[in-house]
Every structure is written in C-alpha cells, then in structure tokens.
Amino acid sequence: MSKKSIYSLLIALAIPVLCYLWLKSASDSAVDMPRHYLLDTVYESVVDGKIKSDSIWHTTKNIHLVNQLGDSVSLYDQQGKIIILDFFFTSCGSICPKLTNNMSTLQRSFSRGGNERKKIDTSIVQFISITVDPQRDSVPVLQDYANKMNVSSDNWWLLTGNRDSIYKFAFEEMKVDSFSMEPVHPDFIHTSRFVLIDKKMQIRGYYYGLDSTSILKMAKDVGYLMLEKDKKKKSKVFQDIIDLSWLWLVIAVMVTGFVYYFNSKFSIFIILI
C-alpha cells in the first residue's frame, strides 16, 4: 500500500471521530443551562498577563429540621442531589394544597420510565416542603398531611422545626421575599414559588408553582442540571473516544472495505502480470 493510500485511510478513520467530538462539544455549549442566582462576589485574577473575572455564587447554608417520619435531618444530607423546595403550612386553604399536588405530580414524573412504573431514583432529586407554621405543624400533623396528600417519603420531606431558623433560612438563604410573585410578609411566609437548588447547593431557579408551564420548565431544568459538568474537572476526551463503541464499529467496517478494495486492486495487478 502506498503512502498516499495510507494517508487517505488515516484521514477516513479520523473524520468520524473528529466530527462526533465537534458535534458533542457544540451540543453541550448550545444547551441553555439554568442561570445562577444570588451572587456573593466577583473576584479578579491575572492569567497569562490578562485580567480574568470570576463570579462566586452563594452556596446555601445548612439547616437542621425534623421530617414527617420524626427523623432529624439536614439540607446537607442531600449533597450531590438536585433539590426542589417550597414553603407551605398544613392548615392553608388557598395555594398550599395546589402546590403540594403539583409537587406530587413532579415526584411521580421522576419515578416513571417510559410507560412502566419504576421505583423512585432517590439519588437524583430530593423534594423538600418546609412548614412556615411549625407551632401547629408538628410531626404527627405532617404525617397525617402526607398521608392525605399521597406524599411518598422515599425522596420527599415535609419539615418542621424552630420557627426562627426556618424564617431566617427562607429570607436569608432562599430570598423568597425577593423572588416571590406575591408580597411576602416578614411575620408569615406565603409564597407560590418553587426553588431549584443544584448539586453544589446553589440556587438555579425560581418557578411559579401554580402554573403548569413553569413547572414543566423546572422539570427540564432538572434534566439539564443532571447533565451539567463540573468546570473544574478536565474534559475526558479520550474516555469519550473509548466509549464510542458504535463509532468504532463504523470504523471497523470502513477499514475492512479499504483492505478489501486495496487487496482487490493488488490481486488484479498480479493477474495482469
């Protein structure tokens, strides 16, 4: 086989791999990822003689509460998961039942695979509903409410605890007064917003919990966050190449075709001689 033929073969092998990697990179960058909220600070650093700015986004602080099963839990027990959080109270006769029903629909949607019902993958999403009336909403009251509203405890906590801690968390960490559609009174929180928190405990969205379109967008954003890459980690280009079993099959077919083609030409050349 001549050098020209070898070069042609190598180029033919490289083209599908390069095209895949380019398309993969383009598709990753084309996704409209959920934005960050609550900027802590912006710092500047000098890299290769150039000033580079970087944003430090607020990381939600931990909070310790009690769930509907009577277990002491904390927000940081769910690190590595995506969290959907809202605020409610069991005696609410207006928006809270609707919020809970919509949260329940979300929970079921993440437990389905195709047309078959699957066990909820508790490693992906954690649902959290925090009462803003903890004096009345004791653990037994939350348990009764959970049974009434078909709340699955597999990955959904109804939480109660110290009132001051809850309100400090809602205003200082969740900023419900800044991103709620309704005026939020400092003495009693009543908001229709769902809050989306990523795996790093950073807020990535506020959604109108009574609107199906807004909830659908939140569900899609959860999917985007599940696929989000850590920018601090280096790209695994070679691993991507190794994992392309289907592409290597195509390449194998192409190689076989090239070998057959050149062998055929060589055989014809021998016969002619």
C-alpha positions, 0 to 999 in steps of 0.5 A: 500500500502506498503512502498516499493510500495510507494517508487517505485511510488515516484521514477516513478513520479520523473524520468520524471521530473528529466530527462526533467530538465537534458535534458533542462539544457544540451540543453541550455549549448550545444547551441553555443551562439554568442561570445562577442566582444570588451572587456573593462576589466577583473576584479578579485574577491575572492569567497569562498577563490578562485580567480574568473575572470570576463570579462566586455564587452563594452556596446555601447554608445548612439547616437542621429540621425534623421530617414527617417520619420524626427523623432529624435531618439536614439540607446537607444530607442531600449533597450531590442531589438536585433539590426542589423546595417550597414553603407551605403550612398544613392548615392553608386553604388557598395555594398550599394544597395546589402546590403540594399536588403539583409537587406530587405530580413532579415526584411521580414524573421522576419515578416513571420510565417510559410507560412502566412504573419504576421505583423512585431514583432517590439519588437524583432529586430530593423534594423538600416542603418546609412548614412556615407554621411549625407551632401547629405543624408538628410531626404527627400533623405532617404525617397525617398531611402526607398521608392525605396528600399521597406524599411518598417519603422515599425522596420527599420531606415535609419539615418542621422545626424552630420557627426562627431558623426556618424564617431566617433560612427562607429570607436569608438563604432562599430570598423568597421575599425577593423572588416571590410573585406575591408580597411576602410578609416578614411575620408569615411566609406565603409564597407560590414559588418553587426553588431549584437548588443544584448539586453544589447547593446553589440556587438555579431557579425560581418557578411559579408553582401554580402554573403548569408551564413553569413547572414543566420548565423546572422539570427540564431544568432538572434534566439539564442540571443532571447533565451539567459538568463540573468546570473544574474537572478536565474534559475526558476526551479520550474516555469519550473516544473509548466509549464510542463503541458504535463509532468504532464499529463504523470504523471497523467496517470502513477499514475492512472495505479499504483492505478489501478494495486495496487487496482487490486492486493488488490481486488484479495487478498480479493477474495482469502480470 
